[in-house]
């Protein structure tokens, strides 16, 4: 079985300033963009523990902290750093072209 990936335009780079979180939906995909120290990361938007919107969470060097139960997810691999979350977020490849952010689904 072959899965074909596709790149989707998420938003402009201007919309995700350093230290900010940005959530968006494309078809059935709910994606979180995080700008940590100038690097754009993309993960699932919804916490794997309790369906919270991570774009309303908190960004730190440890990752993104869920606003509901305070689990922190690593932005590089999606792994939760503390309980109650135990299931990692899916992470996505990101590219920037002409000041636009694209995510590979």
KENU-33386 format. One record per residue: x, y, z of N, C-alpha, C in turn; residue in three letters; chain; residue number from 1. Coordinates in pm, whole numbers, plus 50000, padded with zeros to 5 digits. Atoms other than C-alpha are relative to their C-alpha. Layout:
BEGIN
{n_xx=X, n_yy=Y, n_zz=Z, ca_xx=X, ca_yy=Y, ca_zz=Z, c_xx=X, c_yy=Y, c_zz=Z, resn=ALA, chain=A, resi=NUM}
...
This chain:
BEGIN
{n_xx=50084, n_yy=49884, n_zz=50000, ca_xx=50000, ca_yy=50000, ca_zz=50000, c_xx=50089, c_yy=50124, c_zz=50000, resn=UNK, chain=A, resi=1}
{n_xx=49919, n_yy=49878, n_zz=50012, ca_xx=50143, ca_yy=50339, ca_zz=49900, c_xx=49917, c_yy=50119, c_zz=50049, resn=UNK, chain=A, resi=2}
{n_xx=50065, n_yy=49878, n_zz=49952, ca_xx=50053, ca_yy=50655, ca_zz=50087, c_xx=50071, c_yy=50119, c_zz=49938, resn=UNK, chain=A, resi=3}
{n_xx=49942, n_yy=49881, n_zz=50061, ca_xx=50105, ca_yy=50977, ca_zz=49900, c_xx=49980, c_yy=50117, c_zz=50094, resn=UNK, chain=A, resi=4}
{n_xx=50012, n_yy=49882, n_zz=49915, ca_xx=50180, ca_yy=51282, ca_zz=50106, c_xx=49972, c_yy=50120, c_zz=49911, resn=UNK, chain=A, resi=5}
{n_xx=50022, n_yy=49876, n_zz=50074, ca_xx=50079, ca_yy=51630, ca_zz=50004, c_xx=50036, c_yy=50116, c_zz=50092, resn=UNK, chain=A, resi=6}
{n_xx=49966, n_yy=49878, n_zz=49927, ca_xx=50197, ca_yy=51973, ca_zz=50109, c_xx=49881, c_yy=50094, c_zz=49991, resn=UNK, chain=A, resi=7}
{n_xx=50109, n_yy=49903, n_zz=49999, ca_xx=49928, ca_yy=52216, ca_zz=50216, c_xx=50052, c_yy=50132, c_zz=50054, resn=UNK, chain=A, resi=8}
{n_xx=49962, n_yy=49868, n_zz=49952, ca_xx=49964, ca_yy=52589, ca_zz=50265, c_xx=49924, c_yy=50025, c_zz=50130, resn=UNK, chain=A, resi=9}
{n_xx=50061, n_yy=49979, n_zz=49870, ca_xx=49902, ca_yy=52663, ca_zz=50631, c_xx=49965, c_yy=50147, c_zz=50023, resn=UNK, chain=A, resi=10}
{n_xx=50019, n_yy=49857, n_zz=49976, ca_xx=49949, ca_yy=53038, ca_zz=50666, c_xx=50129, c_yy=50072, c_zz=49964, resn=UNK, chain=A, resi=11}
{n_xx=49877, n_yy=49925, n_zz=50025, ca_xx=50200, ca_yy=53315, ca_zz=50623, c_xx=50089, c_yy=49992, c_zz=50123, resn=UNK, chain=A, resi=12}
{n_xx=49904, n_yy=50002, n_zz=49890, ca_xx=50514, ca_yy=53320, ca_zz=50835, c_xx=49968, c_yy=50111, c_zz=50101, resn=UNK, chain=A, resi=13}
{n_xx=50036, n_yy=49886, n_zz=49915, ca_xx=50393, ca_yy=53654, ca_zz=50972, c_xx=49893, c_yy=49963, c_zz=50104, resn=UNK, chain=A, resi=14}
{n_xx=50108, n_yy=50040, n_zz=49910, ca_xx=50096, ca_yy=53477, ca_zz=51137, c_xx=50047, c_yy=49916, c_zz=50119, resn=UNK, chain=A, resi=15}
{n_xx=49948, n_yy=50083, n_zz=49891, ca_xx=50319, ca_yy=53263, ca_zz=51362, c_xx=50133, c_yy=50062, c_zz=50046, resn=UNK, chain=A, resi=16}
{n_xx=49880, n_yy=49931, n_zz=49952, ca_xx=50560, ca_yy=53501, ca_zz=51530, c_xx=50069, c_yy=49914, c_zz=50107, resn=UNK, chain=A, resi=17}
{n_xx=49924, n_yy=50075, n_zz=49901, ca_xx=50832, ca_yy=53371, ca_zz=51761, c_xx=49929, c_yy=49996, c_zz=50135, resn=UNK, chain=A, resi=18}
{n_xx=50066, n_yy=50019, n_zz=49871, ca_xx=50685, ca_yy=53228, ca_zz=52080, c_xx=49850, c_yy=49981, c_zz=49992, resn=UNK, chain=A, resi=19}
{n_xx=50145, n_yy=50011, n_zz=50016, ca_xx=50336, ca_yy=53193, ca_zz=51933, c_xx=49957, c_yy=49862, c_zz=49952, resn=UNK, chain=A, resi=20}
{n_xx=50067, n_yy=50121, n_zz=50048, ca_xx=50100, ca_yy=52904, ca_zz=51864, c_xx=49892, c_yy=50041, c_zz=49901, resn=UNK, chain=A, resi=21}
{n_xx=50100, n_yy=49971, n_zz=50103, ca_xx=49868, ca_yy=52889, ca_zz=51563, c_xx=49933, c_yy=49869, c_zz=49961, resn=UNK, chain=A, resi=22}
{n_xx=50072, n_yy=50120, n_zz=50040, ca_xx=49599, ca_yy=52628, ca_zz=51499, c_xx=49921, c_yy=50023, c_zz=49873, resn=UNK, chain=A, resi=23}
{n_xx=50082, n_yy=49991, n_zz=50121, ca_xx=49429, ca_yy=52557, ca_zz=51168, c_xx=49946, c_yy=49863, c_zz=49963, resn=UNK, chain=A, resi=24}
{n_xx=50064, n_yy=50124, n_zz=50044, ca_xx=49207, ca_yy=52298, ca_zz=51005, c_xx=50003, c_yy=49997, c_zz=49848, resn=UNK, chain=A, resi=25}
{n_xx=50002, n_yy=50021, n_zz=50145, ca_xx=49250, ca_yy=52159, ca_zz=50653, c_xx=49935, c_yy=49864, c_zz=49976, resn=UNK, chain=A, resi=26}
{n_xx=50080, n_yy=50121, n_zz=50015, ca_xx=48991, ca_yy=51902, ca_zz=50551, c_xx=49974, c_yy=49943, c_zz=50140, resn=UNK, chain=A, resi=27}
{n_xx=50022, n_yy=50059, n_zz=49867, ca_xx=48986, ca_yy=51662, ca_zz=50849, c_xx=50123, c_yy=50012, c_zz=50089, resn=UNK, chain=A, resi=28}
{n_xx=49875, n_yy=49989, n_zz=49924, ca_xx=49337, ca_yy=51755, ca_zz=50968, c_xx=49999, c_yy=50126, c_zz=50085, resn=UNK, chain=A, resi=29}
{n_xx=49992, n_yy=49888, n_zz=49906, ca_xx=49367, ca_yy=51973, ca_zz=51277, c_xx=50146, c_yy=50012, c_zz=50041, resn=UNK, chain=A, resi=30}
{n_xx=49855, n_yy=49985, n_zz=49987, ca_xx=49722, ca_yy=52110, ca_zz=51290, c_xx=50034, c_yy=50119, c_zz=50089, resn=UNK, chain=A, resi=31}
{n_xx=49945, n_yy=49894, n_zz=49917, ca_xx=49914, ca_yy=52316, ca_zz=51544, c_xx=50136, c_yy=50039, c_zz=49944, resn=UNK, chain=A, resi=32}
{n_xx=49869, n_yy=49948, n_zz=50034, ca_xx=50203, ca_yy=52537, ca_zz=51434, c_xx=50053, c_yy=50072, c_zz=50123, resn=UNK, chain=A, resi=33}
{n_xx=49936, n_yy=49935, n_zz=49886, ca_xx=50447, ca_yy=52653, ca_zz=51699, c_xx=50132, c_yy=50060, c_zz=49953, resn=UNK, chain=A, resi=34}
{n_xx=49874, n_yy=49934, n_zz=50034, ca_xx=50730, ca_yy=52903, ca_zz=51653, c_xx=50084, c_yy=50007, c_zz=50126, resn=UNK, chain=A, resi=35}
{n_xx=49913, n_yy=50006, n_zz=49884, ca_xx=50995, ca_yy=52811, ca_zz=51908, c_xx=50140, c_yy=50044, c_zz=49958, resn=UNK, chain=A, resi=36}
{n_xx=49868, n_yy=49944, n_zz=50030, ca_xx=51309, ca_yy=53027, ca_zz=51883, c_xx=50024, c_yy=50012, c_zz=49850, resn=UNK, chain=A, resi=37}
{n_xx=49986, n_yy=49979, n_zz=50144, ca_xx=51243, ca_yy=53096, ca_zz=51514, c_xx=49982, c_yy=49876, c_zz=49915, resn=UNK, chain=A, resi=38}
{n_xx=50023, n_yy=50124, n_zz=50075, ca_xx=51187, ca_yy=52731, ca_zz=51416, c_xx=49851, c_yy=49967, c_zz=50006, resn=UNK, chain=A, resi=39}
{n_xx=50141, n_yy=50037, n_zz=50007, ca_xx=50839, ca_yy=52632, ca_zz=51300, c_xx=49986, c_yy=49849, c_zz=50015, resn=UNK, chain=A, resi=40}
{n_xx=50032, n_yy=50142, n_zz=49977, ca_xx=50707, ca_yy=52299, ca_zz=51432, c_xx=49853, c_yy=49980, c_zz=49967, resn=UNK, chain=A, resi=41}
{n_xx=50140, n_yy=50034, n_zz=50026, ca_xx=50385, ca_yy=52124, ca_zz=51330, c_xx=49967, c_yy=49868, c_zz=50068, resn=UNK, chain=A, resi=42}
{n_xx=50050, n_yy=50121, n_zz=49933, ca_xx=50192, ca_yy=51871, ca_zz=51541, c_xx=49849, c_yy=49998, c_zz=49987, resn=UNK, chain=A, resi=43}
{n_xx=50146, n_yy=50001, n_zz=49988, ca_xx=49836, ca_yy=51762, ca_zz=51595, c_xx=49957, c_yy=50117, c_zz=50087, resn=UNK, chain=A, resi=44}
{n_xx=50055, n_yy=49887, n_zz=49925, ca_xx=49622, ca_yy=52046, ca_zz=51728, c_xx=49934, c_yy=49958, c_zz=50130, resn=UNK, chain=A, resi=45}
{n_xx=50082, n_yy=50045, n_zz=49887, ca_xx=49420, ca_yy=51837, ca_zz=51973, c_xx=50082, c_yy=49910, c_zz=50092, resn=UNK, chain=A, resi=46}
{n_xx=49929, n_yy=50079, n_zz=49900, ca_xx=49569, ca_yy=51697, ca_zz=52295, c_xx=49951, c_yy=49855, c_zz=49996, resn=UNK, chain=A, resi=47}
{n_xx=50035, n_yy=50143, n_zz=50006, ca_xx=49578, ca_yy=51315, ca_zz=52297, c_xx=49935, c_yy=49952, c_zz=50129, resn=UNK, chain=A, resi=48}
{n_xx=50057, n_yy=50042, n_zz=49872, ca_xx=49459, ca_yy=51306, ca_zz=52658, c_xx=49853, c_yy=50039, c_zz=50013, resn=UNK, chain=A, resi=49}
{n_xx=50137, n_yy=49958, n_zz=49970, ca_xx=49141, ca_yy=51512, ca_zz=52671, c_xx=49941, c_yy=50099, c_zz=49899, resn=UNK, chain=A, resi=50}
{n_xx=50062, n_yy=49921, n_zz=50107, ca_xx=49055, ca_yy=51677, ca_zz=52336, c_xx=50010, c_yy=50151, c_zz=50018, resn=UNK, chain=A, resi=51}
{n_xx=49983, n_yy=49855, n_zz=49985, ca_xx=49185, ca_yy=52022, ca_zz=52434, c_xx=50073, c_yy=50057, c_zz=49878, resn=UNK, chain=A, resi=52}
{n_xx=49937, n_yy=49929, n_zz=50111, ca_xx=49288, ca_yy=52273, ca_zz=52166, c_xx=50135, c_yy=50054, c_zz=50049, resn=UNK, chain=A, resi=53}
{n_xx=49866, n_yy=49962, n_zz=49953, ca_xx=49665, ca_yy=52309, ca_zz=52209, c_xx=50041, c_yy=50141, c_zz=49958, resn=UNK, chain=A, resi=54}
{n_xx=49965, n_yy=49864, n_zz=50038, ca_xx=49671, ca_yy=52646, ca_zz=52032, c_xx=49965, c_yy=50100, c_zz=50111, resn=UNK, chain=A, resi=55}
{n_xx=50032, n_yy=49915, n_zz=49885, ca_xx=49524, ca_yy=52787, ca_zz=52355, c_xx=50089, c_yy=49964, c_zz=50119, resn=UNK, chain=A, resi=56}
{n_xx=49907, n_yy=50041, n_zz=49895, ca_xx=49807, ca_yy=52627, ca_zz=52554, c_xx=50116, c_yy=50096, c_zz=50013, resn=UNK, chain=A, resi=57}
{n_xx=49884, n_yy=49918, n_zz=49967, ca_xx=50150, ca_yy=52754, ca_zz=52653, c_xx=50123, c_yy=49941, c_zz=49933, resn=UNK, chain=A, resi=58}
{n_xx=49879, n_yy=50044, n_zz=50068, ca_xx=50475, ca_yy=52737, ca_zz=52457, c_xx=50121, c_yy=50031, c_zz=50085, resn=UNK, chain=A, resi=59}
{n_xx=49876, n_yy=49980, n_zz=49925, ca_xx=50808, ca_yy=52688, ca_zz=52634, c_xx=50109, c_yy=49916, c_zz=49934, resn=UNK, chain=A, resi=60}
{n_xx=49890, n_yy=50079, n_zz=50055, ca_xx=51148, ca_yy=52532, ca_zz=52567, c_xx=49972, c_yy=49851, c_zz=50009, resn=UNK, chain=A, resi=61}
{n_xx=50034, n_yy=50142, n_zz=49985, ca_xx=51004, ca_yy=52199, ca_zz=52687, c_xx=49902, c_yy=49953, c_zz=49892, resn=UNK, chain=A, resi=62}
{n_xx=50098, n_yy=50035, n_zz=50102, ca_xx=50731, ca_yy=52210, ca_zz=52421, c_xx=49872, c_yy=50077, c_zz=50019, resn=UNK, chain=A, resi=63}
{n_xx=50130, n_yy=49935, n_zz=49985, ca_xx=50362, ca_yy=52291, ca_zz=52414, c_xx=49927, c_yy=49935, c_zz=50117, resn=UNK, chain=A, resi=64}
{n_xx=50070, n_yy=50047, n_zz=49880, ca_xx=50167, ca_yy=52264, ca_zz=52739, c_xx=49849, c_yy=50011, c_zz=49977, resn=UNK, chain=A, resi=65}
{n_xx=50145, n_yy=50004, n_zz=50015, ca_xx=49802, ca_yy=52160, ca_zz=52723, c_xx=49936, c_yy=50092, c_zz=50104, resn=UNK, chain=A, resi=66}
{n_xx=50064, n_yy=49908, n_zz=49905, ca_xx=49576, ca_yy=52425, ca_zz=52881, c_xx=49909, c_yy=49928, c_zz=50099, resn=UNK, chain=A, resi=67}
{n_xx=50098, n_yy=50068, n_zz=49917, ca_xx=49348, ca_yy=52161, ca_zz=53035, c_xx=50062, c_yy=49928, c_zz=50119, resn=UNK, chain=A, resi=68}
{n_xx=49940, n_yy=50078, n_zz=49891, ca_xx=49562, ca_yy=51919, ca_zz=53237, c_xx=50151, c_yy=50016, c_zz=50010, resn=UNK, chain=A, resi=69}
{n_xx=49861, n_yy=49958, n_zz=49990, ca_xx=49908, ca_yy=52071, ca_zz=53179, c_xx=50105, c_yy=49899, c_zz=49956, resn=UNK, chain=A, resi=70}
{n_xx=49899, n_yy=50088, n_zz=50060, ca_xx=50077, ca_yy=51782, ca_zz=52998, c_xx=50080, c_yy=50081, c_zz=49898, resn=UNK, chain=A, resi=71}
{n_xx=49913, n_yy=49932, n_zz=50095, ca_xx=50374, ca_yy=51904, ca_zz=52793, c_xx=50039, c_yy=49900, c_zz=49891, resn=UNK, chain=A, resi=72}
{n_xx=49963, n_yy=50084, n_zz=50113, ca_xx=50442, ca_yy=51761, ca_zz=52444, c_xx=50125, c_yy=50056, c_zz=49933, resn=UNK, chain=A, resi=73}
{n_xx=49878, n_yy=49963, n_zz=50072, ca_xx=50787, ca_yy=51768, ca_zz=52281, c_xx=49961, c_yy=50034, c_zz=49856, resn=UNK, chain=A, resi=74}
{n_xx=50037, n_yy=49957, n_zz=50135, ca_xx=50761, ca_yy=51956, ca_zz=51950, c_xx=50073, c_yy=49923, c_zz=49891, resn=UNK, chain=A, resi=75}
{n_xx=49925, n_yy=50074, n_zz=50101, ca_xx=51023, ca_yy=51744, ca_zz=51771, c_xx=49942, c_yy=49861, c_zz=49974, resn=UNK, chain=A, resi=76}
{n_xx=50049, n_yy=50138, n_zz=50018, ca_xx=50876, ca_yy=51398, ca_zz=51833, c_xx=49856, c_yy=49979, c_zz=50049, resn=UNK, chain=A, resi=77}
{n_xx=50139, n_yy=50008, n_zz=49955, ca_xx=50533, ca_yy=51471, ca_zz=51986, c_xx=49980, c_yy=49927, c_zz=50131, resn=UNK, chain=A, resi=78}
{n_xx=50015, n_yy=50081, n_zz=49879, ca_xx=50605, ca_yy=51266, ca_zz=52298, c_xx=49962, c_yy=50085, c_zz=50122, resn=UNK, chain=A, resi=79}
{n_xx=50035, n_yy=49928, n_zz=49877, ca_xx=50436, ca_yy=51370, ca_zz=52622, c_xx=50115, c_yy=49992, c_zz=50100, resn=UNK, chain=A, resi=80}
{n_xx=49890, n_yy=49991, n_zz=49904, ca_xx=50685, ca_yy=51482, ca_zz=52886, c_xx=49954, c_yy=49972, c_zz=50143, resn=UNK, chain=A, resi=81}
{n_xx=50055, n_yy=50025, n_zz=49867, ca_xx=50454, ca_yy=51428, ca_zz=53183, c_xx=49856, c_yy=49952, c_zz=49988, resn=UNK, chain=A, resi=82}
{n_xx=50139, n_yy=50046, n_zz=49994, ca_xx=50122, ca_yy=51274, ca_zz=53283, c_xx=49909, c_yy=50122, c_zz=50018, resn=UNK, chain=A, resi=83}
{n_xx=50073, n_yy=50122, n_zz=50027, ca_xx=49830, ca_yy=51264, ca_zz=53238, c_xx=50009, c_yy=49949, c_zz=49856, resn=UNK, chain=A, resi=84}
{n_xx=49991, n_yy=50048, n_zz=50139, ca_xx=49896, ca_yy=51245, ca_zz=52861, c_xx=50104, c_yy=49888, c_zz=49989, resn=UNK, chain=A, resi=85}
{n_xx=49908, n_yy=50112, n_zz=50022, ca_xx=50057, ca_yy=50917, ca_zz=52751, c_xx=50023, c_yy=49970, c_zz=49853, resn=UNK, chain=A, resi=86}
{n_xx=49993, n_yy=50026, n_zz=50144, ca_xx=49998, ca_yy=50909, ca_zz=52375, c_xx=50064, c_yy=50120, c_zz=49931, resn=UNK, chain=A, resi=87}
{n_xx=49936, n_yy=49887, n_zz=50068, ca_xx=50229, ca_yy=51119, ca_zz=52153, c_xx=49909, c_yy=50066, c_zz=49897, resn=UNK, chain=A, resi=88}
{n_xx=50062, n_yy=49929, n_zz=50111, ca_xx=50104, ca_yy=51382, ca_zz=51914, c_xx=50069, c_yy=49956, c_zz=49871, resn=UNK, chain=A, resi=89}
{n_xx=49936, n_yy=50021, n_zz=50129, ca_xx=50166, ca_yy=51319, ca_zz=51546, c_xx=50073, c_yy=50129, c_zz=49964, resn=UNK, chain=A, resi=90}
{n_xx=49925, n_yy=49883, n_zz=50045, ca_xx=50433, ca_yy=51552, ca_zz=51407, c_xx=50004, c_yy=50001, c_zz=49847, resn=UNK, chain=A, resi=91}
{n_xx=50004, n_yy=49983, n_zz=50145, ca_xx=50453, ca_yy=51687, ca_zz=51052, c_xx=50123, c_yy=50077, c_zz=49953, resn=UNK, chain=A, resi=92}
{n_xx=49892, n_yy=49924, n_zz=50062, ca_xx=50724, ca_yy=51811, ca_zz=50821, c_xx=49949, c_yy=50138, c_zz=49961, resn=UNK, chain=A, resi=93}
{n_xx=50034, n_yy=49861, n_zz=50030, ca_xx=50728, ca_yy=52186, ca_zz=50761, c_xx=50102, c_yy=50053, c_zz=49901, resn=UNK, chain=A, resi=94}
{n_xx=49907, n_yy=49925, n_zz=50085, ca_xx=50876, ca_yy=52397, ca_zz=50484, c_xx=49947, c_yy=50141, c_zz=49986, resn=UNK, chain=A, resi=95}
{n_xx=50036, n_yy=49860, n_zz=50018, ca_xx=50880, ca_yy=52769, ca_zz=50430, c_xx=50046, c_yy=50041, c_zz=49861, resn=UNK, chain=A, resi=96}
{n_xx=49971, n_yy=49958, n_zz=50136, ca_xx=50861, ca_yy=52904, ca_zz=50077, c_xx=49935, c_yy=50135, c_zz=49978, resn=UNK, chain=A, resi=97}
{n_xx=50050, n_yy=49866, n_zz=50030, ca_xx=50827, ca_yy=53273, ca_zz=49991, c_xx=49916, c_yy=50055, c_zz=50116, resn=UNK, chain=A, resi=98}
{n_xx=50066, n_yy=49953, n_zz=49877, ca_xx=50727, ca_yy=53358, ca_zz=50353, c_xx=49864, c_yy=49934, c_zz=50025, resn=UNK, chain=A, resi=99}
{n_xx=50122, n_yy=50077, n_zz=49972, ca_xx=50445, ca_yy=53099, ca_zz=50347, c_xx=50043, c_yy=49868, c_zz=50065, resn=UNK, chain=A, resi=100}
{n_xx=49971, n_yy=50127, n_zz=49931, ca_xx=50437, ca_yy=52795, ca_zz=50579, c_xx=49917, c_yy=49890, c_zz=49936, resn=UNK, chain=A, resi=101}
{n_xx=50065, n_yy=50118, n_zz=50056, ca_xx=50355, ca_yy=52457, ca_zz=50427, c_xx=50023, c_yy=49882, c_zz=50093, resn=UNK, chain=A, resi=102}
{n_xx=49994, n_yy=50118, n_zz=49915, ca_xx=50283, ca_yy=52134, ca_zz=50616, c_xx=49976, c_yy=49878, c_zz=49912, resn=UNK, chain=A, resi=103}
{n_xx=50015, n_yy=50123, n_zz=50076, ca_xx=50324, ca_yy=51784, ca_zz=50473, c_xx=49906, c_yy=49905, c_zz=50074, resn=UNK, chain=A, resi=104}
{n_xx=50099, n_yy=50092, n_zz=49941, ca_xx=50022, ca_yy=51564, ca_zz=50540, c_xx=50014, c_yy=49861, c_zz=49941, resn=UNK, chain=A, resi=105}
